[in-house]
Amino acid sequence: MDITNPRILTGIVTSNKADKTVTVKIERKVKHPLYGKIMRRSTKVHAHDENNVANIGDFVSVKECKPFSKTKTWILEESDSSGGDS
């Protein structure tokens, strides 16, 4: 069963220590409801990286998918390795 319209988000890899798993920090900007200041909010998600290609600091796109485990419900879509250290 495929998701018909999966969410695709971009973020920065913060950890790649686990096998076939990366932790991605996704930042978004929200406006404060009372004062109007633009603030950065972030969330961390675990994504499936089948070939272990992503390194720390890489900009990656992750796509929503069926759960691989209790916390891993995203899959690595594409990796831009220019941001990471080789």
C-alpha positions as CSV (number, residue, x, y, z in Angstrom):
1,M,0.0,0.0,0.0
2,D,1.7,3.2,-1.2
3,I,0.9,6.6,0.1
4,T,-0.8,8.5,-2.7
5,N,0.7,11.9,-1.9
6,P,3.6,11.5,0.5
7,R,5.2,14.5,2.2
8,I,8.7,15.4,1.1
9,L,10.8,17.5,3.4
10,T,14.4,18.7,3.3
11,G,16.9,18.9,6.2
12,I,20.4,18.4,7.4
13,V,21.8,15.0,8.6
14,T,22.8,15.2,12.2
15,S,23.7,11.5,12.8
16,N,24.5,8.5,10.7
17,K,25.8,6.2,13.4
18,A,23.1,3.6,13.1
19,D,23.2,1.0,10.3
20,K,20.9,2.0,7.4
21,T,19.4,4.9,9.4
22,V,20.1,8.7,9.5
23,T,18.7,11.4,11.8
24,V,17.6,14.4,9.9
25,K,16.9,17.8,11.4
26,I,14.1,19.7,9.6
27,E,13.8,23.4,10.3
28,R,10.8,25.5,9.6
29,K,9.9,29.2,10.2
30,V,6.8,30.2,12.1
31,K,5.4,33.5,13.1
32,H,4.8,34.1,16.8
33,P,1.0,34.4,17.3
34,L,1.1,37.5,19.5
35,Y,4.3,39.4,18.7
36,G,4.8,38.5,15.0
37,K,8.5,37.6,15.3
38,I,9.6,35.0,12.8
39,M,11.1,32.0,14.8
40,R,12.9,28.9,13.7
41,R,11.4,25.6,14.9
42,S,13.0,22.3,14.3
43,T,12.1,18.6,14.5
44,K,14.3,15.5,14.1
45,V,13.2,12.4,12.2
46,H,14.8,9.1,11.5
47,A,15.0,8.1,7.9
48,H,15.9,4.8,6.2
49,D,19.2,5.0,4.2
50,E,19.5,1.6,2.4
51,N,23.1,2.1,1.1
52,N,24.5,4.3,3.9
53,V,25.3,7.1,1.5
54,A,24.4,10.1,3.7
55,N,27.1,11.8,5.9
56,I,26.8,14.3,8.8
57,G,26.1,17.8,7.4
58,D,24.6,16.6,4.1
59,F,21.4,18.3,2.8
60,V,18.9,15.5,2.1
61,S,15.3,15.1,1.1
62,V,13.2,12.6,2.9
63,K,9.9,11.1,1.9
64,E,7.1,9.8,4.1
65,C,6.6,6.1,3.8
66,K,5.2,3.1,5.7
67,P,6.9,2.5,9.1
68,F,10.2,0.6,9.1
69,S,10.3,0.6,12.9
70,K,8.7,2.3,15.9
71,T,10.3,5.7,15.1
72,K,11.4,5.3,11.4
73,T,8.7,6.3,9.0
74,W,10.7,8.3,6.4
75,I,13.0,7.1,3.6
76,L,15.9,9.0,2.1
77,E,14.9,10.4,-1.3
78,E,18.1,12.2,-2.4
79,S,21.3,13.3,-0.9
80,D,23.4,16.4,-1.7
81,S,26.8,15.5,-0.3
82,S,28.4,18.9,-0.8
83,G,27.5,19.9,2.7
84,G,29.1,17.0,4.5
85,D,32.7,16.2,5.3
86,S,34.1,13.4,3.2
